[in-house]
Amino acid sequence: MMIKSKNDKSLNGLLSELKGKKIVIWGLGLNFGGLEATKFFAKIKKAQILILDTKRQEELEESLKKLQKYKNISFLLGREQREEDFEGASLIIKNPAIPWENPLVKILQKKGFRIETDISLFFRFFQGQIIGITGSKGKTTTTVLIGELLKSDERDVLLGGNIRISLFSFLQNKILKDSKKIAVLELSSFQLEDLAKVKRSPNVAVVTNILRDHLNRYGNYEKYIQAKKNISCFQTRKDFLVLNQDDKHWNSFAQGKGQKIYFSLKKIKQNEGFLLEKSQIYKVESAKRKPFLNLIGLNEEIFLKINNQKNLLASLAVADKVFKINREKIKKTLKKFPGVPLRLEKVAIKKGIVFYNDTTATMTDATIGALESFKNQKIVLISGG
């Protein structure tokens, strides 16, 4: 039978109703999201936790070791899930890799089972501001950089989401009820699907770019784009939407209600935003542009790369236009920003040859963008996968 808290704004209300109930963790996975969910719900008094996963025990060994101390967990591993596995469940926590369009998900919903994720629960209960960053590429660097810029202004920041920090870490009433906290979240298209369930978009939404990705999940490009649009489709006129005007899909996202801020390496086609020409960043307001920052003197190893220039402009839009962070604080943060591992990361210099690791460039467009960061240099590309 489905459990629905009498006070849907109270996490404690939900948890108290789950005492002694069956909770299904559907997909333990390898990235520790399912692990954090299991640890979270296993602490509920007399709760019975069932973990379902198509992966075998030996594949999940690292996660399973971390659950040995919990005595109220059982497992069904190494096979496809069946409807009877969920019998008697009061709550199902679904792994983001399982689509809402999955036939078994639809059957369970039709029968009245409550299905949630860490994203849906967090957006349902969190009372502070949420900054959500999505895009086919660049979202991790942009997320981390926005977080650092806000911290430089002594803001109380929670950093999580698709950067392998489960939001179950933040599901505590003390955190959820603190309206001064700002959650900076990287959101994949899979996670954004959950927002349609709670009908809430981030207060500040950032879209870095939209490239052809995850077509194995969505079947076609249009469905993938539609999933991404959840980042802004529930915004109000008090919210903000940051868009890349160099991306061909920016205009379709601009139909949302949030106040628009744009960024570009070419030309700002609207009144508000940030523009980069050569090494100079301009702040554009009412069609007038004023010098804001120069890349020279910042961490040039990071910000002279084209991909990171776009991430920088998106981050500045949030830091300056939304949160009014002092320019000197911004400059100081950018000078010491180290970048993010595995994203055009300098890993070695051997016999005068510089080696970069760009492991996350898993699609053609991303690899092209990486190569464009080294114009007028001799490049040897080592690729595979």
C-alpha positions in Angstrom: 0.0 0.0 0.0 1.3 3.5 -0.8 2.4 5.7 2.0 1.7 9.4 1.7 2.7 11.6 4.5 -0.2 13.6 6.1 2.1 16.6 6.0 3.8 16.3 2.7 6.1 19.2 3.6 7.6 17.2 6.5 10.3 14.6 5.9 9.8 13.5 9.5 6.2 12.9 8.8 7.1 10.6 6.0 9.8 8.8 8.0 7.6 8.2 11.0 5.0 6.5 8.8 7.7 4.2 7.4 8.6 2.7 10.7 8.2 -1.1 10.4 7.4 -0.9 6.7 8.9 -2.5 3.6 11.1 -0.1 1.5 12.5 -1.2 -1.8 15.7 0.2 -3.2 15.3 -0.4 -6.9 18.9 -0.3 -8.2 21.9 -0.3 -5.9 24.2 0.6 -8.8 27.9 1.3 -8.9 28.0 5.1 -8.2 26.8 4.9 -4.6 23.5 6.7 -5.1 21.6 3.5 -4.2 24.1 2.9 -1.4 23.3 6.2 0.3 19.6 5.6 -0.1 19.9 2.2 1.6 21.9 3.6 4.5 19.4 6.4 4.9 16.3 4.2 5.1 17.9 1.4 7.0 18.1 3.6 10.0 14.3 3.8 10.3 13.1 1.7 13.3 12.1 -1.8 12.2 12.1 -0.9 8.5 12.5 -3.8 6.2 14.8 -2.9 3.3 14.8 -4.9 0.1 17.5 -4.2 -2.6 16.8 -5.1 -6.2 19.5 -5.0 -8.9 20.1 -6.9 -12.1 23.8 -6.9 -11.4 25.3 -9.9 -9.6 26.7 -9.9 -6.1 30.3 -9.9 -7.2 29.7 -6.8 -9.4 28.2 -4.9 -6.4 30.8 -6.2 -3.9 32.2 -2.7 -3.1 28.8 -1.3 -2.2 27.6 -4.5 -0.4 30.6 -4.4 1.9 29.5 -1.0 3.2 26.1 -2.4 4.1 27.3 -5.4 6.2 26.5 -3.7 9.6 22.8 -3.3 8.7 20.7 -6.3 9.8 17.4 -5.3 8.2 18.4 -5.6 4.6 17.6 -8.4 2.1 18.7 -8.7 -1.5 17.4 -10.0 -4.8 20.3 -9.6 -7.2 21.3 -10.8 -10.7 18.0 -11.0 -12.4 15.3 -8.8 -13.9 12.7 -7.4 -11.4 9.2 -8.8 -11.2 5.9 -7.2 -10.1 5.7 -9.6 -7.1 9.1 -8.3 -5.8 7.4 -5.1 -4.8 4.5 -6.7 -3.0 3.8 -4.9 0.3 6.2 -2.0 -0.3 5.3 1.3 1.3 8.0 3.2 -0.6 10.1 2.5 -3.7 13.3 4.4 -4.3 14.0 4.2 -8.0 17.5 4.5 -9.5 17.7 7.4 -12.1 18.9 4.9 -14.7 15.4 3.3 -14.6 13.2 5.4 -16.8 9.7 6.6 -15.7 8.5 5.1 -19.0 9.7 1.6 -17.9 6.6 -0.7 -18.2 7.1 -2.1 -14.7 7.3 1.5 -13.3 4.0 2.3 -15.0 2.3 -0.8 -13.6 3.5 0.0 -10.0 2.3 3.6 -10.3 -1.1 2.5 -11.6 -1.4 0.2 -8.6 -0.7 3.1 -6.2 2.9 2.5 -5.1 4.8 5.6 -4.0 8.0 5.8 -6.2 10.6 8.5 -5.3 14.2 9.3 -5.9 16.7 11.4 -4.0 16.0 14.3 -6.4 12.2 14.1 -6.0 12.4 14.0 -2.2 14.9 16.8 -1.9 13.0 19.1 -4.2 9.8 18.2 -2.3 11.1 19.1 1.1 14.0 21.6 0.7 13.1 25.2 1.7 16.2 27.0 0.6 17.2 28.2 -2.9 18.2 25.6 -5.5 20.6 26.3 -8.4 20.4 23.6 -11.0 22.9 23.1 -13.8 22.4 20.8 -16.7 23.8 20.4 -20.2 25.3 17.7 -22.3 28.8 18.8 -21.4 30.3 21.4 -19.0 27.8 20.9 -16.2 30.2 19.5 -13.6 32.8 22.3 -14.0 30.0 24.9 -14.0 28.5 23.4 -10.9 31.7 23.3 -8.9 32.7 26.8 -10.0 29.4 28.3 -9.0 29.7 26.6 -5.7 33.2 28.1 -5.1 32.0 31.6 -6.1 29.1 31.4 -3.6 31.4 30.2 -0.9 33.7 33.1 -1.5 30.8 35.3 -0.6 30.3 33.3 2.6 27.1 31.7 1.4 26.0 28.4 3.0 26.3 26.0 0.1 25.3 22.4 -0.5 27.0 20.8 -3.5 25.6 17.6 -4.9 23.6 15.8 -7.5 25.1 14.1 -10.5 28.6 14.8 -9.3 28.4 11.6 -7.2 27.2 13.3 -4.1 23.8 11.8 -3.3 21.2 14.2 -2.0 20.3 11.6 0.7 23.3 13.2 2.5 21.2 16.4 2.9 17.9 14.8 3.8 17.8 16.0 7.4 15.2 18.4 8.8 17.8 20.8 10.1 19.1 21.2 6.5 15.8 21.0 4.6 14.2 23.8 6.7 17.1 26.2 6.6 16.0 28.8 4.1 19.5 30.4 4.0 21.1 27.3 2.5 21.7 27.3 -1.3 21.8 23.9 -3.0 24.0 23.9 -6.1 23.1 20.7 -8.0 24.4 19.1 -11.2 21.3 17.6 -12.8 21.4 15.0 -15.6 18.5 14.5 -18.0 17.6 11.3 -16.0 17.4 13.3 -12.8 15.4 16.1 -14.4 12.7 13.6 -15.3 12.0 13.5 -11.5 11.1 17.2 -11.4 7.9 16.5 -13.4 6.8 14.4 -10.5 7.2 17.3 -7.9 6.4 20.1 -10.3 9.4 22.2 -9.1 12.3 23.6 -11.1 15.4 25.2 -9.6 15.2 28.8 -8.6 18.2 29.4 -10.8 18.5 27.2 -13.8 21.6 27.0 -16.0 21.8 25.2 -19.4 25.4 24.9 -20.7 24.6 23.3 -24.1 22.4 20.6 -25.7 24.2 18.0 -27.8 23.2 14.6 -29.1 23.5 12.3 -26.1 21.7 9.4 -24.3 19.7 8.5 -27.4 19.8 4.9 -26.2 17.6 6.0 -23.3 15.3 8.4 -25.1 15.1 6.9 -28.6 15.2 10.3 -30.3 16.8 13.7 -29.8 13.5 15.5 -29.2 12.7 13.4 -26.1 16.1 14.0 -24.7 15.7 17.8 -25.2 12.2 17.6 -23.5 13.7 15.9 -20.5 16.3 18.8 -20.2 13.5 21.4 -20.3 12.2 20.3 -16.9 15.0 22.4 -15.5 13.0 25.5 -16.2 9.4 24.6 -17.1 8.2 25.0 -13.5 9.9 28.3 -12.9 8.1 31.5 -11.9 8.8 35.1 -13.0 10.9 35.4 -9.7 13.3 32.7 -10.9 16.3 33.0 -13.3 17.3 31.0 -16.4 20.9 31.2 -17.7 21.2 30.2 -21.4 24.1 29.7 -23.9 23.2 31.7 -27.0 25.9 29.9 -29.0 23.8 26.8 -28.6 21.2 26.3 -31.4 18.5 25.2 -28.9 18.7 28.3 -26.6 15.6 29.9 -28.0 13.3 26.9 -27.3 14.5 26.9 -23.6 13.9 30.7 -23.4 10.1 30.1 -23.6 10.1 29.5 -19.8 8.9 32.1 -17.3 12.2 32.7 -15.5 14.2 35.9 -16.0 16.7 35.3 -18.8 20.4 35.9 -18.6 22.6 34.9 -21.6 26.2 34.2 -22.3 28.1 33.9 -25.6 31.5 33.7 -27.2 30.1 35.5 -30.2 27.3 38.0 -29.7 24.6 38.6 -27.1 21.3 38.7 -29.0 19.3 40.0 -26.1 19.8 42.7 -23.5 21.2 40.9 -20.4 24.3 38.7 -20.2 28.0 38.1 -20.5 30.1 38.1 -23.6 33.7 37.1 -24.2 35.8 38.6 -27.0 39.4 37.5 -27.2 40.4 37.6 -23.5 38.0 40.3 -22.4 34.7 39.5 -20.7 31.9 42.1 -21.1 28.8 42.5 -19.0 25.9 43.4 -21.2 23.0 45.4 -19.8 20.3 47.2 -21.8 22.2 46.5 -25.0 25.3 48.3 -23.6 28.4 46.4 -22.8 31.0 47.2 -20.1 34.3 45.5 -19.4 33.9 43.1 -16.5 37.0 40.8 -16.3 40.0 39.9 -18.4 41.1 36.3 -18.6 44.7 37.3 -18.5 45.8 37.1 -14.9 43.2 34.6 -13.9 44.0 30.8 -14.0 44.9 30.9 -17.6 45.7 27.2 -17.7 42.0 26.6 -17.0 40.1 29.5 -18.6 42.0 29.9 -21.9 40.3 26.6 -23.0 37.2 27.3 -25.0 35.0 24.8 -23.2 35.9 26.3 -19.8 35.3 29.8 -21.1 31.6 29.0 -21.7 31.4 27.4 -18.2 33.0 30.6 -16.8 30.5 32.9 -18.4 27.6 30.8 -17.2 29.0 30.9 -13.7 29.5 34.7 -13.8 25.9 35.1 -14.8 24.8 33.4 -11.6 27.5 35.0 -9.3 27.1 38.6 -10.5 23.6 38.9 -11.9 21.7 36.8 -9.4 23.7 36.9 -6.2 25.6 40.2 -6.7 28.9 38.9 -5.6 31.7 41.5 -5.3 33.9 41.5 -8.4 37.1 41.3 -6.3 35.9 38.1 -4.6 35.1 36.7 -8.0 38.6 37.5 -9.4 40.2 36.0 -6.3 38.2 32.7 -6.7 39.0 32.4 -10.4 42.7 32.9 -9.9 42.9 29.9 -7.6 40.2 27.7 -9.2 42.0 24.4 -10.1 39.5 23.0 -12.6 37.8 19.6 -12.2 39.6 16.2 -12.5 39.2 14.4 -15.8 38.0 17.5 -17.7 40.9 18.6 -19.9 43.1 17.9 -16.9 46.9 18.3 -17.3 48.3 15.1 -16.1 51.9 15.0 -17.2 54.7 16.7 -19.1 57.2 14.3 -20.7 60.1 15.5 -23.0 58.3 18.8 -23.6 55.0 17.1 -24.5 52.0 18.0 -22.4 49.5 15.3 -21.7 45.8 16.1 -21.0 43.1 13.7 -19.7 39.6 14.4 -21.0 38.0 11.2 -20.0 34.5 12.7 -19.9 34.6 13.7 -23.6 32.5 10.7 -24.5 30.8 12.1 -27.6 32.1 13.6 -30.8 31.0 17.1 -30.1 32.8 17.1 -26.7 36.0 15.8 -28.3 35.8 18.5 -31.0 35.3 21.1 -28.3 38.4 19.8 -26.4 40.5 19.9 -29.6 39.4 23.5 -30.3 41.0 24.5 -27.0 44.4 23.9 -28.4 44.3 25.9 -31.6 47.6 26.5 -33.4 49.3 23.7 -31.5 50.4 20.3 -32.8 47.9 17.7 -31.3 48.1 13.9 -31.0 44.6 12.6 -30.1 44.6 9.2 -28.3 41.0 8.0 -28.2 39.0 4.9 -27.7 36.1 3.5 -25.7 
